[in-house]
Amino acid sequence: MKAAVIVFPGSNCDRDCQVAIERSTGAKVEMVWHAETALPSGLDLIVLPGGFSYGDYLRCGAMAALSPVMAEVKTAAERGVATVGICNGFQVLCETGLLPGALLRNEKLKYVCKPVALEVTNAQTRFTAGYGGRREVTMTVGNGEGNFFAEPETLARIEGEGQVVFRYLENPNGSVDNIAGIINAKGNVLGLMPHPDRAFEPELGSADGAILFQSALASA
């Protein structure tokens, strides 16, 4: 198994993702700088990590979405390669159009960093199949702009087509319908605000995030 973690100026969870994937799955992980114009061959998983790409100037993720490497990420995702955007990575996926909706300022205009309980809303995806019958997992959020929003018609579509994958049991940021993570219509692109890379070993308070990475690579 082979994975790539995209590194932008301001990424601060890139190494977290690398370690989480390696320890959870044994996969080889390559770090790919944002200015690259090609991805490593034979990738089974692409991860856009959390952090503050380009200092979060303008809209979060807007500048990173225009990085040279993102053209290749978009091509790979459209080809069917499993792609995960975590926190800032979720914002980047929305900015590129790979996922619908947008991430707005948190409802109370404060940065939120804490463990959160999540409902596995759709366990029939390539990212959540490993949870089996489990419907509650724990990960950690750390964001100031994690308030997921979509227009009513878009929201009705993603709800109706099973694209909501995770919901907050106690909403920390005001996200519509308690949405914490969604997939694209094709089912190979996942964006979520909670960090599976901060919840991959019991010593971190939860190992639930490891299952997400294991599921994504098991489906490759």
N, C-alpha and C positions, 0 to 999 in steps of 0.2 A: 504494500500500500504506500502511496506517495501523496503528500499534501504540500500546499504552498500557503504561506502567510504573507499577505501584502503589507509592506511597511511604508507609511506616509510620514512626512515631516510632522511631528507631534503625536504619532502613535505612541502609546505607553503600555499597551497590553499585548504587544506583538510577541514578546518572549513568554508571557503568560500562556498565550495560545500555543506556542511551540512546545512548551513543557507539558501542557495539558494533553495535547494530541499524542506526543511521544509516549508519555507514561500511561495514557489511557488505552492506546491502540497498538503501540509498537511501530507505527508508521514512520517513514522517513519524512522529515519536514524541511522544506527549503524556504528561506526568507527572501522575498522578492522586493527590491526597492521600487518605489512608485514610478521612477523615471524609465524603467525597463520597457522595451517595446515588444517583448516576447515572454511567454511563460515557459517554465520547464515542461518537457514533454511527459506524457503519460500520467498526468495528475488525476487523482481520484477525488480530491477535495481542495477547495480554495476557501480561505478564511480572510475576511476583512476584519481586523481587530478593533477593539475600543481605543479610546484616547481622544486627542484633540487635533485632528488632522488640520494642518495649516493654521493652528491656533484657534480653530473654530471661528475665524473671521468670516464675515458674510453669514450665510446660513450654514449650520453644522453640516459638513459633508459636501457642500456645494463645490468647493475648490478641488477636493480630492476626487470628485466624480469626473473631473476633467484631466486628471493625471494620465500620462501616456499609457500606463499599464492597464487602465480601466477599459480601454478598447478591447484588449485581449481577454480581460476577465468577462466582459459582456459577451464576446464571441464564444468563449468556453461555456458560459452559463447557458447561452442559447442552444449550444450543442448538447447540453444535458449534464455537464459536469456538476456535481454537488457543490453548492456555493453557500457559505454562511457569513452573514454580516452581524457582528455583535456590537451593540451599543452604537458607537460612532460608525461602525461598519454597516449597521442597519440604516442609519441616516444616509450613508453613501449609496446604498442600494436603492433607496427611495429617490435620491437625486438623479441617479442614472436611468430611472424608469424600469429597473429590473423588478421592483416591487411597487405596488400602489400605495397611496397615502403619503403622509408627511409626519415628521416628529417636531412638535412645537415646544415652547417653553413650558416647564412644569406648571401645573395649575396654581400652586402657591408661590411660584417664582423663586423657589429655593432648590439648591442642589441636594439630591437625595442619595445617600449611600448606606445601604443596610441589606441584610438578608430578607428575601421575600418568598412567600409561599405561592406556588403557581399551580393552576389546574392544567393538566395535559388535555386540551380540548379535542385534539385530533391525534390519536395514537396510531393512525394508519398511514403515516408518512415515512419516508426513508430516513428522517431524522429522529423520529419518536417511536419507531416500531420496537426498539429495545426496552421501552418502559412496560411493555406487556399490558397487564391489567391495572397498573398503577395509574392513579389519576391525580396525585398530588406530589409535587417535587419542590425542592428548595434550591434557589440560586441567589445571587447577590446583584443588586442594582447599584449603579454609580453614575448618575446623570443629572444634568440641569435642563436638558431638552429631550425628555423621553415621553412626552405626551402625544401618543399616537392619535392622528386625526385622519379621517377620510370623509369625502362628501357622501351624503345619504345613499345615492345610487351605487357608488363604489363600495360602501360599507355593506349594503344589502347583498351585493354580488359576492364579496369575499366571505361573508357569513354563510350565504346560501350554498356556496361551492366548497365549503369545508376548508377554507384557506387560513382560518384562525387556528393556530397550533397551541399557543399558550395564552392563558388569562391570569391576571392577578387575582388572588383571593381577597386581598386588601389593596386597593389601587393606590400606589404611592405618588402618582404624577398626574392623574386626571385623564388618562387614556380612555378614549371612547370605548364603550362596551368592555372595559377592563382588559383590553387587548395588550398582551405583552410580546407576542411573536406571531408572524404570519409567513406563509409560503406563497410562491407564485402559482399560477394556474397549472403549470407543467409539473410542479411538485419537487423541483430540484434546487430552488433558491429559497433559503430561509433567512429571515431577519428577526432578531429579538433584542430587546433592551437588556434583560438580565444576562449575567455573565456565566456561561457554563465553564469558562476557563478559570473562574475563581471558585469553582465547586466541583473539583474532580478527585478529591481525596477526603476521607473522613476528618483528617487533621485540619482541613479548611472549614469544617462545619457541615459539609455535605459533599457527597460524591456523585450527586445526581447529574451533574454536567458531563461527567465521563461517558454516561450512557448515550448522550446526544452524539458525541464524536464517534463512539463505537458503532452506533446505528448508521451514521452517515457513511462510514467506510465499509461496513458490512454489506451495504446495498450496492457498492461500486461494482 
